[in-house]
Amino acid sequence: MTPAIGVPSPERAARLTSALAVVVASAAAVALLVPDPFADAFFAGWVLLLVGLAVAGAVGAWTNRPPLVWVAALLTTGLAVVGMMSIGLLVAPVALLLVLTAGFSHVSGPREGVREAIVADPPSARVLALKSLAGVTAVAVGGWLVNLGAVARPLFGACARETLSCALAVTHWDAVAITALGLLSVSFGAWLVWRGSYVARVLASEGSG
């Protein structure tokens, strides 16, 4: 008799793919940075960002926070596209794993008790609409800030040799701050939109049930 092969739940699948993403990102970091990790401070920063995003995605998957996983997946995908001609080939597998993780997390849903709390104290349609509008506005403003800080002007100046001390000296910290604020705004706005969508789906399913 052939033993039955169990299909992992979406939650378990999300955790497995997120763990694999961390492993692959760490392996990519070792391959890219060894033997002289900080010979190029800018390059090292991008590589370490990759590992950080993979870890953030894993935290989101293991704590049942789909928005955090989606943010990590989308940022990693963006990093793969931006670095297509350099580190993109090593970033792409991590991005793919995080996108899979985000999909599994989305199917699995948020933490236990969240749905029950929504049903017990449902927000009004007006509140949902206002929060969604605020989310869209935050995403738009955040995108404008990112463009202002990272696209309209460079984040870093030029170095003859890109050591850590030189990188810190030529960093345009005002542009970095504006870009970081923009990314936070985009993330917060996206969370508001996702949250509103999820609450609306929960209430609709309860109403139809």
N, C-alpha and C positions, 0 to 999 in steps of 0.2 A: 504494500500500500504506500502510495506517495504521500509524504507528510504535507499538510497544508502550510502554505507560506503566508504568514500574517502581513497585512498591509499596515504600515505605520500610520498613526493618526496625523492630521495636519500639524498639530502642536509638536509631536515628536519629530516629524520630518523637518519642521522649521528649525528645531534645535540641532538636529544632525547637520543640516546644510550650513547653519551659521557656524557651528564648530569647525566644519571643514573649511569655511571661508577664512576663519582665523588662522588655521594651519597653513593654508595656501598663501595667505598674505604674509605670514611670518617667514615662510620659505622664500617667497619672492624678495622680501626685505634682506634676508641673508644673502641671496644670490646677487642682489644689486649693490649692497653696501660693503661686502667683504672684498678685499682685506683692509680697506681704509675707509671706515664708515663716514667720517666727516671731512673727507678731502674736498667735497663739494657740498657746502652747507645747504644750498637751495635744493639740490637733488635729494639730499638726505631728508630734508623736511617733507618733500612730497612723498617719499617712500614711507616715512613714519606716519604721515597722514593716512596712507592706505591702511596700515595696520590699525590705527585708531578707529577708522571707519568700520573695519571688520569687527573690531571688539564692540563698538557701539551697536552694530547690527545684532551681534550675538546677545548682548545684554537685552536688547529689545525682544529678541525671540524667546529668551529664557524667562523673561518677566511678563510675557504676553502683552507687549506694547507695540502693536503693528505700526503706528505712525513713526516711531523711532527707527524701526527696521526699514521702512520706505525711505526715510530721509537718508539713512546710510547707503541704501542701495542706489538711490538717484545720484547722490554725490559721488559715489564710487564709479558709477557709469559715466558721469561727467568727467571724472579724472581720467578714465580710460580713453575717452574721446579726445580730450585735450592732449594727452600724452601718447596719441596714436603712433607718432613717429619715433618715440623713444621707449618709454616704459609701458606703453599701452598693451602690448602683448602679454605682459605679466600681470597687468591690472585686470584685464578682461575676464579671466576665470573667476577672480574674486567678485567682480561686478555681477557676473552671471549667477554665482552662488547666492549672493545677497538678494538679487531679484527673485530667485526661487524661494529664498527664505521669506521675503516680503509677501510673496503669493501665498505660501503656506500659512504665514501668520495672519494674513487677511481672512483666509478661510477659517482658521482656528478661532479668530475673534479675540477680544480683549480679555482682561483678567476676570476671574470668577467673581460674580456679584455685581459687575458693572451693569449688565442687562437688567438685573432685578432692581437695582437702584434707579435706573431710568424709568422703569415701569411704575415703581412706587411713587416717584415724584416727577412726572413728565413735564417738560417745559412747554410753554405755549408756542404756537406756530410763529407768532411775532418775534419771540425771543430767538427761536431757531433761525429765522430769516435774518435778524440783525447780526447774530454771531457769524453766520455764513458770509454776510456782506463785509463784516469786519475782517474776516479771514481773507477774502479776495482782495480787499484793500491792502492788508498787511503784505500779501504776496506781491502785489503790484509795487508798493513802496519799497519793499525789500529788493525787488529786482532792479528798481531804479538806483538804489543805493549801491548795489553790487556793481552795476554798470559805471556809476560815478567813481567808485573806489578802485575797481580792478580793471576796468576796460578803458575808460577815458584817460587814465594815467597809469603808469607802471607802479606796482607795489614795491619794487626794489630797484635800486640803482645798479650801476655796473661795478664789477670788481675785477682787478687784474687776475687775482687768484681767489676763488670763492671759498674762503675760509669762514669759520663761524664768526670771528670777530669782525671781518669785513662785511659779512651779510647783515649783522646787527647794526653796523655803522651806516650802511646805505639803505636800510629799510625805511620806507616812507610810512611812518607809524600812523599818521593821520589817515592815509589811504587804507591801511590795514584795519584800523578801527571802524572806518565807514563800511568796509567790505564785511567785517565780522557782524556789525550791526544789521547790515542788509541780509546776511545769511540767517541770522536769528529771526528777523522779521519774516522772511520767507518760510522758515520752519514753523514758526508760531502760527502764521496764517494758514499754512497747509494743514496744521493740526486742527485748527478751528473748523476748516472746511470738512476735513475727514470726520471729525467728531459730530458735526451737524448732520452729515450724511448718515453716519451710523445710528445716531439717535432717531432720525426720521425713519430709517429702515426698521428699527426695533419697534417703534410705535405703530408703523404700518402693519407689521406682522402680527402685533398684538390685536390691532383693530380687525384684521381679516380673520384672525383666529377666533 
